[in-house]
Amino acid sequence: MIKIKYLIKTSHKKNRGTWMFVVLMGLLLSQMPIVFSSESKIQNEALTFLSDVLQLDMEKYTINQTHYDVSYPPDAGNIPREQIKYDLKANESDVSAFFVFNNNLLVSCNIDAGKDSIIYTKPYDNRVDAVKRILERYKNYTKDSEVNKMLDMLTNIDKDINKTKISDDIKLTITTNTERKITDFNWKYSINGVDYNGIEILISNSFVCFSDSSKLYTIGNTTVSITREEAIKIATNHITTFYYTVTNYTADGTPNKVKISNFKLRENAVINAELSNTIRESNILSPCWNIELGLDGAYPGSIYGLWISLWADSGKVISCIPLGVGGLPTESPEEFLSTDKNSDSSQTLDTYIIVVMTTSIISIIGTAVVILKKRHK
């Protein structure tokens, strides 16, 4: 702003057109850096992560940015989610690098060299050594003391064999797929039997998938008061008041909505009953029970079951979602949710949307992982 004021003062006073041009350009430019500075910051963070954390030999590669976009998804509190992609080319090593940032914080980085190998500044002795060194540098990159705890759990582990290790509230699971030559190092926060996402590193000779979901959400109340049996009973009772709607059309094309209710369960109706977590408010996670009940036959909309979620501390129902062979019925989310006055109905619609959108976050990471796994069969 000082420079603009200086230009105005020293501009030719008689040239009012020039004066107005300078003012207008100043106003326009004051708005533009918000977008450009954000992309610039993400560019710097992404390239720094490649060089300082993963230690790619950047001097060997020619770097080309091929994609950038920003969105403001409701699941992340409408904070900016930015995605950026680079193609890195070197002799006998073509690498693609894809990043996701939420509010300028790294969520995931996937680098894939296909059938080539990745060129590092210092080759790794083995995959355990690689992950140790990545975490060590990531600790310095984030200044996060929690990473130290995860790093310590790799002590006395020198081979990428299948293993589970627990230290305080952190669980490390190492899984090696010998056929696909992929090793998965997965740290989760495990509290009262509920796993919350932490850091995960999948690694092979030609790719690295790094994700840190711990920064997406905050772990809130972790109380689990409802047992599995109690949760199943609550879910079973809940479906007596639940309904969903389907739309039929008359011969002249007039839509007619029909409520579907009075569900009956099949024998051995409990298909699944597991502790999980979901968003309770804002970006705060709490434990919940997810109960899948099988129906005695196919209901309108090709519905074969109901998925009931309820809070693990109070037993209040969050949502009840019909499960169909082809997915959810093609109605608005309101039609799928609980009509029980005793359920936590004030949160139901938001929670349904959040659950769907939260899944989309993980799919950004998970889809890339699946694609990479398939490519390396």
C-alpha positions as a Markdown table, in Angstrom:
| # | Residue | x | y | z |
|---|---|---|---|---|
| 1 | Met | 0.0 | 0.0 | 0.0 |
| 2 | Ile | 2.9 | 2.4 | 0.7 |
| 3 | Lys | 4.2 | 2.0 | -2.9 |
| 4 | Ile | 0.7 | 2.7 | -4.3 |
| 5 | Lys | 0.4 | 5.8 | -2.2 |
| 6 | Tyr | 3.8 | 6.9 | -3.4 |
| 7 | Leu | 2.8 | 6.4 | -7.0 |
| 8 | Ile | -0.3 | 8.5 | -6.6 |
| 9 | Lys | 1.6 | 11.3 | -5.0 |
| 10 | Thr | 4.3 | 11.4 | -7.7 |
| 11 | Ser | 1.9 | 10.8 | -10.6 |
| 12 | His | 1.2 | 13.6 | -13.0 |
| 13 | Lys | -1.5 | 15.6 | -11.2 |
| 14 | Lys | -3.0 | 16.7 | -14.5 |
| 15 | Asn | -3.5 | 13.2 | -15.8 |
| 16 | Arg | -6.6 | 12.2 | -13.9 |
| 17 | Gly | -7.0 | 9.1 | -16.1 |
| 18 | Thr | -3.6 | 7.7 | -15.0 |
| 19 | Trp | -4.4 | 8.5 | -11.4 |
| 20 | Met | -7.7 | 6.6 | -11.5 |
| 21 | Phe | -5.9 | 3.7 | -13.3 |
| 22 | Val | -3.4 | 3.4 | -10.5 |
| 23 | Val | -6.1 | 3.4 | -7.9 |
| 24 | Leu | -8.2 | 0.8 | -9.6 |
| 25 | Met | -5.2 | -1.5 | -10.3 |
| 26 | Gly | -4.2 | -1.2 | -6.6 |
| 27 | Leu | -7.7 | -2.3 | -5.5 |
| 28 | Leu | -7.7 | -5.2 | -7.9 |
| 29 | Leu | -4.2 | -6.4 | -7.0 |
| 30 | Ser | -5.1 | -6.2 | -3.3 |
| 31 | Gln | -7.6 | -9.0 | -3.9 |
| 32 | Met | -5.6 | -11.3 | -6.2 |
| 33 | Pro | -2.8 | -12.3 | -3.9 |
| 34 | Ile | -5.3 | -14.3 | -1.7 |
| 35 | Val | -5.6 | -16.9 | -4.4 |
| 36 | Phe | -2.1 | -16.8 | -5.8 |
| 37 | Ser | -0.3 | -16.7 | -2.5 |
| 38 | Ser | -2.3 | -19.8 | -1.4 |
| 39 | Glu | -1.3 | -21.8 | -4.4 |
| 40 | Ser | 2.3 | -20.5 | -4.1 |
| 41 | Lys | 2.4 | -21.7 | -0.4 |
| 42 | Ile | 1.1 | -25.1 | -1.3 |
| 43 | Gln | 3.6 | -25.4 | -4.2 |
| 44 | Asn | 6.4 | -24.6 | -1.7 |
| 45 | Glu | 5.1 | -27.1 | 0.9 |
| 46 | Ala | 4.7 | -29.9 | -1.7 |
| 47 | Leu | 8.1 | -29.5 | -3.1 |
| 48 | Thr | 9.7 | -29.2 | 0.3 |
| 49 | Phe | 8.0 | -32.4 | 1.4 |
| 50 | Leu | 9.4 | -34.2 | -1.7 |
| 51 | Ser | 12.9 | -33.0 | -1.0 |
| 52 | Asp | 13.1 | -32.7 | 2.8 |
| 53 | Val | 10.8 | -35.5 | 4.0 |
| 54 | Leu | 10.8 | -38.1 | 1.2 |
| 55 | Gln | 14.3 | -37.0 | 0.1 |
| 56 | Leu | 13.8 | -37.3 | -3.7 |
| 57 | Asp | 16.9 | -36.2 | -5.5 |
| 58 | Met | 15.2 | -33.1 | -7.0 |
| 59 | Glu | 18.3 | -32.1 | -8.9 |
| 60 | Lys | 17.9 | -35.2 | -11.1 |
| 61 | Tyr | 14.3 | -34.4 | -12.0 |
| 62 | Thr | 12.6 | -31.9 | -14.3 |
| 63 | Ile | 9.5 | -30.8 | -12.5 |
| 64 | Asn | 6.2 | -29.8 | -14.1 |
| 65 | Gln | 3.0 | -28.8 | -12.3 |
| 66 | Thr | 0.1 | -30.4 | -14.1 |
| 67 | His | -2.9 | -29.7 | -11.8 |
| 68 | Tyr | -4.1 | -27.5 | -9.1 |
| 69 | Asp | -7.6 | -26.9 | -7.6 |
| 70 | Val | -9.2 | -25.7 | -4.4 |
| 71 | Ser | -12.6 | -26.5 | -2.9 |
| 72 | Tyr | -14.4 | -25.7 | 0.4 |
| 73 | Pro | -16.1 | -29.0 | 1.4 |
| 74 | Pro | -18.7 | -29.0 | 4.3 |
| 75 | Asp | -17.0 | -32.0 | 6.0 |
| 76 | Ala | -13.9 | -29.8 | 6.6 |
| 77 | Gly | -15.8 | -26.9 | 8.0 |
| 78 | Asn | -15.7 | -25.1 | 4.6 |
| 79 | Ile | -11.9 | -24.6 | 5.0 |
| 80 | Pro | -9.9 | -24.8 | 1.8 |
| 81 | Arg | -8.9 | -28.2 | 0.5 |
| 82 | Glu | -6.2 | -27.9 | -2.2 |
| 83 | Gln | -5.0 | -30.6 | -4.5 |
| 84 | Ile | -1.8 | -30.3 | -6.6 |
| 85 | Lys | -0.1 | -32.7 | -8.9 |
| 86 | Tyr | 3.5 | -32.8 | -10.3 |
| 87 | Asp | 5.1 | -34.8 | -13.0 |
| 88 | Leu | 8.8 | -35.4 | -12.4 |
| 89 | Lys | 11.0 | -36.7 | -15.2 |
| 90 | Ala | 14.6 | -38.0 | -15.1 |
| 91 | Asn | 16.6 | -40.6 | -16.9 |
| 92 | Glu | 14.9 | -43.9 | -16.4 |
| 93 | Ser | 12.6 | -42.4 | -13.7 |
| 94 | Asp | 9.2 | -40.8 | -14.4 |
| 95 | Val | 7.3 | -40.0 | -11.2 |
| 96 | Ser | 3.9 | -38.5 | -10.6 |
| 97 | Ala | 3.3 | -36.8 | -7.2 |
| 98 | Phe | -0.2 | -36.0 | -6.0 |
| 99 | Phe | -0.9 | -33.9 | -2.8 |
| 100 | Val | -3.9 | -33.0 | -0.8 |
| 101 | Phe | -3.8 | -30.1 | 1.7 |
| 102 | Asn | -6.5 | -29.0 | 4.1 |
| 103 | Asn | -6.2 | -25.5 | 5.4 |
| 104 | Asn | -2.5 | -25.5 | 4.3 |
| 105 | Leu | -1.8 | -28.7 | 6.3 |
| 106 | Leu | -0.6 | -31.8 | 4.4 |
| 107 | Val | -3.2 | -34.6 | 4.4 |
| 108 | Ser | -1.7 | -37.0 | 1.9 |
| 109 | Cys | 1.1 | -37.4 | -0.7 |
| 110 | Asn | 1.2 | -40.2 | -3.2 |
| 111 | Ile | 4.3 | -40.6 | -5.4 |
| 112 | Asp | 4.4 | -43.3 | -8.1 |
| 113 | Ala | 7.1 | -44.2 | -10.5 |
| 114 | Gly | 5.1 | -47.0 | -12.2 |
| 115 | Lys | 7.6 | -49.6 | -13.5 |
| 116 | Asp | 10.6 | -47.2 | -12.8 |
| 117 | Ser | 12.4 | -46.6 | -9.6 |
| 118 | Ile | 12.4 | -43.5 | -7.5 |
| 119 | Ile | 15.7 | -41.6 | -7.3 |
| 120 | Tyr | 16.5 | -40.7 | -3.7 |
| 121 | Thr | 19.4 | -38.5 | -2.5 |
| 122 | Lys | 20.4 | -41.5 | -0.3 |
| 123 | Pro | 19.1 | -45.0 | -1.0 |
| 124 | Tyr | 17.3 | -46.8 | 1.7 |
| 125 | Asp | 18.6 | -50.1 | 3.2 |
| 126 | Asn | 15.1 | -51.6 | 3.4 |
| 127 | Arg | 11.5 | -50.5 | 3.9 |
| 128 | Val | 11.7 | -50.3 | 7.7 |
| 129 | Asp | 14.8 | -48.0 | 7.3 |
| 130 | Ala | 12.9 | -45.9 | 4.7 |
| 131 | Val | 9.9 | -45.4 | 7.0 |
| 132 | Lys | 12.1 | -44.6 | 10.0 |
| 133 | Arg | 13.9 | -41.9 | 8.0 |
| 134 | Ile | 10.6 | -40.5 | 6.6 |
| 135 | Leu | 9.1 | -40.3 | 10.0 |
| 136 | Glu | 12.2 | -38.7 | 11.5 |
| 137 | Arg | 12.2 | -36.0 | 8.8 |
| 138 | Tyr | 8.4 | -35.6 | 9.1 |
| 139 | Lys | 8.8 | -34.9 | 12.8 |
| 140 | Asn | 11.1 | -32.0 | 11.9 |
| 141 | Tyr | 8.8 | -30.9 | 9.1 |
| 142 | Thr | 5.7 | -30.7 | 11.4 |
| 143 | Lys | 7.3 | -30.1 | 14.8 |
| 144 | Asp | 4.8 | -32.6 | 16.1 |
| 145 | Ser | 5.9 | -34.5 | 19.2 |
| 146 | Glu | 3.3 | -37.2 | 18.6 |
| 147 | Val | 5.4 | -38.4 | 15.6 |
| 148 | Asn | 8.2 | -39.2 | 18.1 |
| 149 | Lys | 5.9 | -41.8 | 19.8 |
| 150 | Met | 5.2 | -43.4 | 16.4 |
| 151 | Leu | 8.9 | -43.4 | 15.5 |
| 152 | Asp | 9.8 | -45.1 | 18.8 |
| 153 | Met | 7.5 | -48.0 | 18.0 |
| 154 | Leu | 9.8 | -48.9 | 15.1 |
| 155 | Thr | 12.6 | -49.7 | 17.6 |
| 156 | Asn | 13.7 | -53.3 | 17.3 |
| 157 | Ile | 11.8 | -53.8 | 14.1 |
| 158 | Asp | 14.2 | -54.5 | 11.3 |
| 159 | Lys | 12.0 | -56.4 | 8.8 |
| 160 | Asp | 8.8 | -55.5 | 7.1 |
| 161 | Ile | 6.9 | -58.5 | 8.4 |
| 162 | Asn | 3.3 | -58.7 | 9.6 |
| 163 | Lys | 3.2 | -57.3 | 13.1 |
| 164 | Thr | 1.0 | -55.4 | 15.5 |
| 165 | Lys | 2.5 | -53.3 | 18.3 |
| 166 | Ile | 0.7 | -51.2 | 20.9 |
| 167 | Ser | 2.2 | -48.4 | 23.0 |
| 168 | Asp | -0.1 | -46.4 | 25.3 |
| 169 | Asp | -3.0 | -45.3 | 23.0 |
| 170 | Ile | -1.2 | -45.8 | 19.7 |
| 171 | Lys | -1.5 | -49.0 | 17.7 |
| 172 | Leu | 1.0 | -49.8 | 14.9 |
| 173 | Thr | 0.0 | -52.5 | 12.3 |
| 174 | Ile | 2.6 | -53.6 | 9.7 |
| 175 | Thr | 1.2 | -55.6 | 6.8 |
| 176 | Thr | 3.2 | -56.9 | 3.9 |
| 177 | Asn | 1.6 | -58.1 | 0.7 |
| 178 | Thr | 4.3 | -60.3 | -0.8 |
| 179 | Glu | 2.5 | -60.9 | -4.0 |
| 180 | Arg | 2.2 | -57.1 | -4.7 |
| 181 | Lys | 5.4 | -56.3 | -2.9 |
| 182 | Ile | 3.7 | -53.6 | -0.8 |
| 183 | Thr | 4.2 | -52.9 | 2.9 |
| 184 | Asp | 1.7 | -50.9 | 4.9 |
| 185 | Phe | 2.8 | -49.2 | 8.1 |
| 186 | Asn | -0.4 | -47.9 | 9.8 |
| 187 | Trp | -0.5 | -46.0 | 13.1 |
| 188 | Lys | -3.9 | -45.4 | 14.7 |
| 189 | Tyr | -5.0 | -43.9 | 18.0 |
| 190 | Ser | -6.8 | -46.7 | 19.8 |
| 191 | Ile | -9.0 | -45.6 | 22.7 |
| 192 | Asn | -11.6 | -47.8 | 24.5 |
| 193 | Gly | -11.6 | -50.2 | 21.6 |
| 194 | Val | -12.2 | -47.5 | 18.9 |
| 195 | Asp | -9.5 | -46.7 | 16.3 |
| 196 | Tyr | -9.0 | -43.2 | 15.1 |
| 197 | Asn | -6.9 | -42.5 | 12.0 |
| 198 | Gly | -3.3 | -41.4 | 12.5 |
| 199 | Ile | -0.4 | -41.7 | 10.0 |
| 200 | Glu | -0.1 | -44.4 | 7.3 |
| 201 | Ile | 2.8 | -45.1 | 5.0 |
| 202 | Leu | 2.5 | -47.6 | 2.1 |
| 203 | Ile | 5.8 | -48.3 | 0.4 |
| 204 | Ser | 7.3 | -50.3 | -2.4 |
| 205 | Asn | 10.3 | -49.9 | -4.6 |
| 206 | Ser | 8.4 | -47.7 | -7.0 |
| 207 | Phe | 5.9 | -45.8 | -4.9 |
| 208 | Val | 5.2 | -44.2 | -1.5 |
| 209 | Cys | 1.8 | -43.3 | -0.2 |
| 210 | Phe | 1.9 | -41.0 | 2.9 |
| 211 | Ser | -1.2 | -39.8 | 4.7 |
| 212 | Asp | -1.7 | -38.0 | 8.0 |
| 213 | Ser | -5.4 | -38.0 | 8.9 |
| 214 | Ser | -4.8 | -37.0 | 12.5 |
| 215 | Lys | -4.8 | -33.3 | 11.5 |
| 216 | Leu | -8.2 | -33.5 | 9.8 |
| 217 | Tyr | -10.2 | -34.0 | 13.1 |
| 218 | Thr | -9.9 | -33.7 | 16.8 |
| 219 | Ile | -10.7 | -36.7 | 19.1 |
| 220 | Gly | -13.4 | -35.6 | 21.5 |
| 221 | Asn | -15.3 | -37.5 | 24.1 |
| 222 | Thr | -14.1 | -41.2 | 24.0 |
| 223 | Thr | -16.5 | -42.7 | 26.4 |
| 224 | Val | -18.0 | -46.1 | 25.4 |
| 225 | Ser | -20.9 | -46.9 | 27.8 |
| 226 | Ile | -23.1 | -48.9 | 25.4 |
| 227 | Thr | -22.2 | -52.6 | 25.0 |
| 228 | Arg | -22.5 | -54.4 | 21.7 |
| 229 | Glu | -25.6 | -56.3 | 22.8 |
| 230 | Glu | -27.2 | -53.0 | 24.0 |
| 231 | Ala | -26.4 | -51.4 | 20.7 |
| 232 | Ile | -28.0 | -54.2 | 18.7 |
| 233 | Lys | -31.1 | -54.0 | 20.9 |
| 234 | Ile | -31.4 | -50.2 | 20.4 |
| 235 | Ala | -30.9 | -50.6 | 16.6 |
| 236 | Thr | -33.5 | -53.4 | 16.4 |
| 237 | Asn | -36.0 | -51.3 | 18.4 |
| 238 | His | -35.3 | -48.3 | 16.3 |
| 239 | Ile | -36.4 | -49.8 | 13.0 |
| 240 | Thr | -40.0 | -50.2 | 14.3 |
| 241 | Thr | -40.4 | -46.4 | 13.9 |
| 242 | Phe | -38.2 | -45.9 | 10.9 |
| 243 | Tyr | -39.4 | -45.4 | 7.3 |
| 244 | Tyr | -38.0 | -44.3 | 4.0 |
| 245 | Thr | -39.7 | -43.1 | 0.8 |
| 246 | Val | -39.6 | -44.2 | -2.8 |
| 247 | Thr | -41.1 | -42.4 | -5.7 |
| 248 | Asn | -43.5 | -44.2 | -8.1 |
| 249 | Tyr | -44.8 | -42.6 | -11.3 |
| 250 | Thr | -48.3 | -42.8 | -12.7 |
| 251 | Ala | -49.0 | -43.5 | -16.3 |
| 252 | Asp | -49.1 | -39.7 | -17.0 |
| 253 | Gly | -45.7 | -39.2 | -15.3 |
| 254 | Thr | -47.0 | -37.8 | -12.0 |
| 255 | Pro | -44.7 | -38.6 | -9.1 |
| 256 | Asn | -46.1 | -40.3 | -6.1 |
| 257 | Lys | -44.1 | -40.7 | -3.0 |
| 258 | Val | -44.7 | -43.8 | -0.9 |
| 259 | Lys | -43.5 | -44.4 | 2.7 |
| 260 | Ile | -41.9 | -47.8 | 3.3 |
| 261 | Ser | -42.0 | -49.1 | 6.9 |
| 262 | Asn | -43.0 | -52.1 | 9.0 |
| 263 | Phe | -39.7 | -53.9 | 8.4 |
| 264 | Lys | -39.1 | -57.5 | 9.4 |
| 265 | Leu | -35.7 | -59.0 | 10.1 |
| 266 | Arg | -34.3 | -62.2 | 8.7 |
| 267 | Glu | -32.9 | -64.9 | 10.9 |
| 268 | Asn | -29.4 | -64.1 | 12.2 |
| 269 | Ala | -30.2 | -60.5 | 11.3 |
| 270 | Val | -27.0 | -59.0 | 12.7 |
| 271 | Ile | -24.7 | -58.7 | 9.7 |
| 272 | Asn | -22.3 | -56.4 | 11.3 |
| 273 | Ala | -21.9 | -54.7 | 14.7 |
| 274 | Glu | -18.7 | -52.7 | 15.2 |
| 275 | Leu | -17.3 | -49.7 | 17.1 |
| 276 | Ser | -16.2 | -46.9 | 15.0 |
| 277 | Asn | -16.2 | -43.1 | 15.2 |
| 278 | Thr | -17.8 | -40.2 | 13.4 |
| 279 | Ile | -18.1 | -36.4 | 13.6 |
| 280 | Arg | -20.3 | -35.2 | 16.5 |
| 281 | Glu | -19.8 | -31.5 | 16.0 |
| 282 | Ser | -17.6 | -29.4 | 13.8 |
| 283 | Asn | -14.5 | -31.5 | 13.3 |
| 284 | Ile | -14.6 | -33.4 | 16.6 |
| 285 | Leu | -14.8 | -37.2 | 16.6 |
| 286 | Ser | -16.7 | -39.4 | 19.0 |
| 287 | Pro | -17.2 | -43.2 | 19.2 |
| 288 | Cys | -20.3 | -44.7 | 17.7 |
| 289 | Trp | -21.8 | -48.2 | 17.0 |
| 290 | Asn | -22.5 | -49.1 | 13.5 |
| 291 | Ile | -25.1 | -51.9 | 13.2 |
| 292 | Glu | -26.1 | -53.5 | 10.0 |
| 293 | Leu | -29.3 | -55.5 | 10.1 |
| 294 | Gly | -30.5 | -57.8 | 7.3 |
| 295 | Leu | -34.2 | -57.7 | 6.2 |
| 296 | Asp | -36.3 | -60.7 | 5.5 |
| 297 | Gly | -36.5 | -59.9 | 1.8 |
| 298 | Ala | -36.1 | -57.2 | -0.8 |
| 299 | Tyr | -38.1 | -54.0 | 0.0 |
| 300 | Pro | -39.0 | -51.3 | -2.6 |
| 301 | Gly | -35.9 | -49.7 | -4.0 |
| 302 | Ser | -34.0 | -53.0 | -3.8 |
| 303 | Ile | -33.4 | -52.5 | -0.1 |
| 304 | Tyr | -32.0 | -55.6 | 1.7 |
| 305 | Gly | -30.9 | -54.1 | 5.0 |
| 306 | Leu | -30.6 | -51.1 | 7.3 |
| 307 | Trp | -27.5 | -49.4 | 8.7 |
| 308 | Ile | -28.1 | -47.9 | 12.1 |
| 309 | Ser | -25.5 | -45.6 | 13.7 |
| 310 | Leu | -25.7 | -44.6 | 17.4 |
| 311 | Trp | -23.5 | -42.8 | 19.9 |
| 312 | Ala | -21.5 | -45.2 | 22.0 |
| 313 | Asp | -21.8 | -43.1 | 25.2 |
| 314 | Ser | -25.6 | -42.4 | 25.2 |
| 315 | Gly | -27.1 | -44.8 | 22.8 |
| 316 | Lys | -28.9 | -42.1 | 20.9 |
| 317 | Val | -29.5 | -43.0 | 17.3 |
| 318 | Ile | -27.6 | -40.8 | 14.8 |
| 319 | Ser | -29.0 | -42.2 | 11.6 |
| 320 | Cys | -30.7 | -45.1 | 9.9 |
| 321 | Ile | -29.8 | -45.7 | 6.3 |
| 322 | Pro | -31.4 | -48.2 | 3.9 |
| 323 | Leu | -28.9 | -50.4 | 2.2 |
| 324 | Gly | -29.7 | -51.4 | -1.4 |
| 325 | Val | -28.1 | -53.7 | -4.0 |
| 326 | Gly | -27.4 | -50.7 | -6.2 |
| 327 | Gly | -26.6 | -48.3 | -3.3 |
| 328 | Leu | -28.8 | -45.9 | -1.5 |
| 329 | Pro | -32.3 | -45.1 | -2.8 |
| 330 | Thr | -32.4 | -42.2 | -5.2 |
| 331 | Glu | -34.2 | -39.8 | -2.8 |
| 332 | Ser | -32.9 | -36.9 | -0.8 |
| 333 | Pro | -31.0 | -37.7 | 2.4 |
| 334 | Glu | -33.9 | -36.5 | 4.6 |
| 335 | Glu | -35.9 | -39.5 | 3.4 |
| 336 | Phe | -33.4 | -42.0 | 4.8 |
| 337 | Leu | -33.1 | -40.7 | 8.3 |
| 338 | Ser | -34.6 | -41.6 | 11.6 |
| 339 | Thr | -38.2 | -40.5 | 12.4 |
| 340 | Asp | -37.8 | -41.6 | 16.0 |
| 341 | Lys | -38.5 | -38.6 | 18.3 |
| 342 | Asn | -36.2 | -40.1 | 20.9 |
| 343 | Ser | -33.3 | -40.1 | 18.5 |
| 344 | Asp | -30.7 | -37.4 | 18.2 |
| 345 | Ser | -32.7 | -35.9 | 15.3 |
| 346 | Ser | -31.3 | -32.4 | 15.5 |
| 347 | Gln | -28.0 | -33.8 | 14.3 |
| 348 | Thr | -29.3 | -36.5 | 11.9 |
| 349 | Leu | -29.2 | -34.8 | 8.6 |
| 350 | Asp | -25.9 | -33.0 | 9.2 |
| 351 | Thr | -24.3 | -36.3 | 10.4 |
| 352 | Tyr | -25.5 | -38.2 | 7.4 |
| 353 | Ile | -24.0 | -35.6 | 5.1 |
| 354 | Ile | -20.8 | -35.5 | 7.2 |
| 355 | Val | -20.5 | -39.3 | 7.1 |
| 356 | Val | -20.8 | -39.3 | 3.3 |
| 357 | Met | -18.4 | -36.4 | 2.9 |
| 358 | Thr | -15.9 | -37.8 | 5.5 |
| 359 | Thr | -15.8 | -40.9 | 3.4 |
| 360 | Ser | -14.9 | -38.8 | 0.4 |
| 361 | Ile | -11.9 | -37.4 | 2.2 |
| 362 | Ile | -10.6 | -40.9 | 2.9 |
| 363 | Ser | -11.4 | -41.9 | -0.7 |
| 364 | Ile | -9.1 | -39.1 | -1.9 |
| 365 | Ile | -6.3 | -41.0 | -0.2 |
| 366 | Gly | -7.8 | -44.5 | -0.5 |
| 367 | Thr | -8.6 | -44.3 | -4.2 |
| 368 | Ala | -5.0 | -43.3 | -5.0 |
| 369 | Val | -3.8 | -46.2 | -2.9 |
| 370 | Val | -6.0 | -48.7 | -4.6 |
| 371 | Ile | -5.0 | -47.5 | -8.1 |
| 372 | Leu | -1.4 | -47.7 | -7.2 |
| 373 | Lys | -1.9 | -51.3 | -5.8 |
| 374 | Lys | -3.6 | -52.4 | -9.0 |
| 375 | Arg | -0.8 | -50.9 | -11.1 |
| 376 | His | 1.8 | -52.8 | -9.2 |
| 377 | Lys | 0.2 | -56.2 | -9.3 |
